[in-house]
Amino acid sequence: MLEKPKRGVSSVKSSHFRRRERIEKGVLRIVRITGTLGFLVLVLFPFYWMMVSSFKPLEEIMFHPANLGLDLHRIDFSAYREVLFEHGFAEYILNSAYVSLATVVLCLGLAIAGAYAATRLQFRGRSFMSYGILVIYMFPAIVLVVPLYVIFAKFGLRDSLHVLVLVYLAQTLPVALYMLRSYFRNLPLELEYAGLTDGCTRWGVIWRIVLPLSAPALATVALYAFMMAWNEFLFAFMFLDTPEKFTLSRGVVQLSESVHLSKQLVMAASVLVTLPILLLFLLFERHLVRGLTAGAVKG
């Protein structure tokens, strides 16, 4: 006679707990969706406003600044034509592409050799090299720019794109070494021993075995080095004086200082700076995530 009410009470409690659990899951889902949407708005709105402003005529921006919409029948590409061909941004794009690609090639070549040596070869100072490659990041760029400026000015090396490549290489190489070293540690040694047994040299093993297996990490390093060189402004601002040698970030600042009313020109130039990096990130996002998480357990 006493067991029936106990079962009834337990069933009521269990249903109450299930209802409470459903409510909590619903609240968490709402919070997650709201937070995601809020984050997307904060991140994407500046880029959306920048693109919309670059396609609008100047009079519409001045007289209707609060209008965030875009009439597809009134899209104006004159700002892009003027920026590219009248303000020299076609040349700035070539300069930035040269600096970025040169930085990527040099960074990958040196990082592959250095990371492989730090993980596979035995030599004096190996531990110091492995743990000291990130020491340069103890010093912010604003601290390094003044002594570098004095040194390059003394030797007559300023106002050169090659100097920028050297500086960007010094900035990106430590992180590239660290990332590739963590990835190389997880590669099976048996495959390299098999390659050496079959007659491959050490460089042959690296080219035929290590590099194909390290494609995600190499893509991550290349994208990181390219983004750093493409977007960097401080060193380009300090070391470049000739307008024909300006990079995109340096050119945008010059344009914003010289053009006072044509704000759509600055927006068009900003789109030219941002769009290539955005497309590269979307194309190589899978490799980027795999490369960043590689070595997280053992590295």
N, C-alpha and C positions, 0 to 999 in steps of 0.2 A: 504493500500500500504506500510505502514511503518512497519507493524508487521512481514512480511516475512523476511526481513534482520535481524531483532532482533532474530527471531527463529534460523536463520542460524548461527548467531554469537554465540548464547548460545549452540547450538549443537556442534559447533567447539570447544568451550571452554570445554564442558563436555567430549568430546572425548579426548581432550588434557590432561585433568585431569585424565581420566581413563588410558591413556597410561603412564602418569607419575607415577600413582599409581602402575601399573604393573611393571614398571622398578624398582621402589623402593622395591617392594616385591621380585623381582628377585635378586636385590643386597643384600637384607637382607638374602635371602635364601642362596646365595653363601657365604656370610660372616659367616652365622651360620654353614654351612657344613664345610667350611675351618677351622673355629675355633674348631669345634668338632674333625675333623681329626687331626689337630695339637695337641690338647690336648691328644688324644688317643696315638699319636706317642710319645709324651713326657712321658706319663705314662707307656705305654706298652713296649717301646723299651728297657729300662734297664732290665726288666724281661726277654724279649726275648733274649737279648744278654747273660744274665746270664745262661739261660737254654741251649742255643746253645753252649756256651763255656763249660758247664759241660758235654756235650755229645761228645766233640771232643777230639782226642788224643793230648797229650802235644806238640808233634812236629808240628802238624798243627797249633796250637795256636801261637807257637813261630815263625814259618816261614811264616805264612799267617795271621797275626793279623787283617788285614782289611777285611777278608772274613767273611761276616755276614750270609752266607747261611749254610745249614746243609744237608749233603748227608745222606739220610735215610738208605742207604745200608752200611754206615760206622759209625753207631751210636755205641758209646763205653760207656758201663755201669761200666767200671772198677773204675772210679772216685767215684761213689756212693758206690760200694762195699768196696773200701779202706777207704772212710770216715766213713762208718757205723761200720765196723768190725775191722779196724786197728787203727783208731784214736778215737774210743770211742763214736761216735755220736749216736749209738743205745742206750747207757746209758744216753746220754744227752737228747735224746728225751723222755725217761721215766722220767727223772728229771723234764723237762719242763712241761710234761703232769701232773705230780703230783702237782707241784706248781700251775699251771694254774687251774686245776680242784678243788683243795682245796680252792683257792682264790674265784672261782665262787660259790662254795657251801656256804662258810662262808659269802660271800658278799650278796648273795641272802637271806640267812636266817636272817641276821641282818637287811638288808635293808627293807625286807617285814615287819618285826615287827616294826622297827622304823618309816617307812613311814605311816603305818596304825595308829600307835599311834599319829603321828603328824597331821593326818587328821581327825581322828574319836574320839579320847579321849581328855578329858579336864584335864589339869594338869598344875602346875606352871612351868613356863619356856618354855611353848609350842612355843610361838612366837620367843623366842631367839633361840630355837632349829631349827625352820623352816627356819629362815633367816641366821643362823650361821653355817649351815652344810657345806658351801662351803668356809669357812674361810681358810682352809688348802691350798686352791689353790692360796692364796695370796703369798705363799712362794714357790719358785721354788725348784725342787728336789735337785739341787746342793747345796742349802743352808741347807737342812735337812740332807744330807748324812754325813756330818762331825760330828755333834753332835750325830747322831744315831750310827755312827761308834765307837765313844768314849764310848757311853753307853753300846753297845753290847760287845765291847772288855773288858770293866771293869767287866762285869758280866759273861764273858766267853761264850757268846751266838753267837759269830761270827762263820763263816764257817758252817752254818746250813741251810738247805732248809726251816725249819720251820720259821726261822727269815725272809726269803724272803716272805713267805706267810703272815706273820704279817705286813710287810712293804707294800706289794701290797694291802692288805686289807685296810690299812689306806689310800692308794692312791685312791682306787676305791669306797670305801663305801660312801663318801660324794656325788659323782655324782649319784650313785645308789639311795641313799635316795632322792635326788632332783628329779630324773626322776620318781620314783615310787610315790612320794608324789603328783606330778602333775597329774599322771594317776589316782590315787585313788580318787582324788577330783572330777573327772568326772563320777565316778561310782554312779548309783542311790542308795540312801539310803533306798528306799522302799524295795529293794531286801534283804538287810541286816536285816531290821526290820522284814520282813516276816520270815527269817531264825531264828531269835531270838524268834519270836512268836511260831514257830513250835518246839521249844525246843533245838535248836542248842546253844552251847556255843559260846563265842567270837572266840575261836580258830576254832570251827567248821564252823562258818560263813566265816572266812578267808580261810579255806581249801576248802570248798565246793562251795563258791560263789565268793569270791574276786579273788582268784588265777586263776580259769578257765577264768574269764572275763579279766584278766590282762595278758594273754599269750603273746601278742605282746610286752608289756613293759618288761616282765620277760625275753623274748628272747633277747631284746635289751641290758638289763643290763648284762645278762650272756655273750653275745658276747663281750661287752665292757670290762668286767672284764677279760675274757679269752685273748683278744688281748693285754691288758695292761701287764698281767703277762707273756704271751708268748714272747712278743717282748722286754721287759724291759732289759736294759743292765747295767745302771749305778750302781744300788744297787747290782746286781749280781757280777759285777766286783770288788766292794769294799768289799763285805762280804764273798765271796767264795774264798778259797785258794786251797782246795783239788780237783784235776782234776776229781775224781770220782763223785763229787757233782756238777759239772758245769752244767749250763743250756745251751740251744742251742746258744743263743746270746753270752754267755761267751766262749763257745767252738769255735765259728767261729773266734773270735778275737785271741784266742790262736793258732788256725790253721793258720791264716794269718800271725802271727808272727813267727811261726816255719817252715812253708813251703814257700820257696822263689821262686822256679821255677814252682812248680805244681799248677798253678793258677786255673786249672780246678777243683782241690779239693776244693778250696775256693768257687768256683761257685756252685759246687754240694752241699756243706754245706749250702750256702745261699738259694738254692732252697728248701732244707729241712726245713729251717726256714720259708720261705715265703709261700710255697704251702698250708699248712694246714689252715692258716689264710685266704688265698684267697678263698679256697673252702668253708670254713664256711661262709664267707661274701656272696658268691654267693648263698648259700643254704638258708640263713636267711635274705636276703636283704629285702624281703617284710615285714617281722616282724620288721626289723630294722627301716625302714622308718615309719611304723605305730607307733612304740614305740617312736621315736624321735618327731613326730608331735603331739602325744597325749598330751592334756592339753595346746596346744598352744593358745587356745582362752580363756579358763578360768583359766588355771594353773598359 
